């Protein structure tokens, strides 16, 4: 599956997305980063179909996004913007109904999705009693339950605690192994360590589109664009580390530094 943006433009009163040409493929994890108000969320809105371009086309395998049967799941930064019902089970059922998933599949899909985010014990719980991070995990389960071909995370790790963030990164890698296209926006530059590819957007324009290895070798590009580069990425470059998971190794190297 190939998702393509061809000469896509969009504008608000004081902001423009200008002539965006991008291509995304199944089995790929793409990190979209950049300065605040640079266009990350708008770009995700265009990719997901939430926002319609003023000019240009968004296509999936040559078919317009609107007409494509491909399922897209979106997880926003604030979970409260996506929760509809107070009860966890009812909330996910509502999502499955909206995506026209056969009712006989609901229980298995709900169970599998909750297990994937470590929230199975809250299946019949009340969402208003959950922490912000737990709510976010329920929203992620909502999207997993529809088994999307493309799943988009808009700074979705913001409310997750340190323990679950590690599980979240492993989850997106697992989605890649399933052949899904994963696109996530982030202000936390460390998170590019879990992507295959890094796109930097600023003032509505794509400044660069690189493989993760190219991005880590060229960390000066981020600094030139006024982004703080964390020590973890510098260590990855210095010691040629490909994975962002080995915290024991990073802690040892920090000590040496």
HELIX and SHEET records of a PDB file:
HELIX    1   1 UNK A   40  UNK A   48  1                                   9    
HELIX    2   2 UNK A   65  UNK A   67  5                                   3    
HELIX    3   3 UNK A   79  UNK A   81  5                                   3    
HELIX    4   4 UNK A   88  UNK A   98  1                                  11    
HELIX    5   5 UNK A  103  UNK A  105  5                                   3    
HELIX    6   6 UNK A  106  UNK A  116  1                                  11    
HELIX    7   7 UNK A  120  UNK A  122  5                                   3    
HELIX    8   8 UNK A  127  UNK A  129  5                                   3    
HELIX    9   9 UNK A  132  UNK A  145  1                                  14    
HELIX   10  10 UNK A  162  UNK A  177  1                                  16    
HELIX   11  11 UNK A  189  UNK A  194  5                                   6    
HELIX   12  12 UNK A  212  UNK A  217  1                                   6    
HELIX   13  13 UNK A  220  UNK A  224  1                                   5    
HELIX   14  14 UNK A  231  UNK A  238  1                                   8    
HELIX   15  15 UNK A  247  UNK A  256  1                                  10    
SHEET    1   A 4 UNK A  16  UNK A  25  0                                        
SHEET    2   A 4 UNK A   2  UNK A  11 -1                                        
SHEET    3   A 4 UNK A  55  UNK A  60 -1                                        
SHEET    4   A 4 UNK A  63  UNK A  64 -1                                        
SHEET    1   B 6 UNK A  72  UNK A  75  0                                        
SHEET    2   B 6 UNK A 150  UNK A 154  1                                        
SHEET    3   B 6 UNK A 181  UNK A 186  1                                        
SHEET    4   B 6 UNK A  29  UNK A  33  1                                        
SHEET    5   B 6 UNK A 197  UNK A 202  1                                        
SHEET    6   B 6 UNK A 205  UNK A 211 -1                                        
END                                                                             
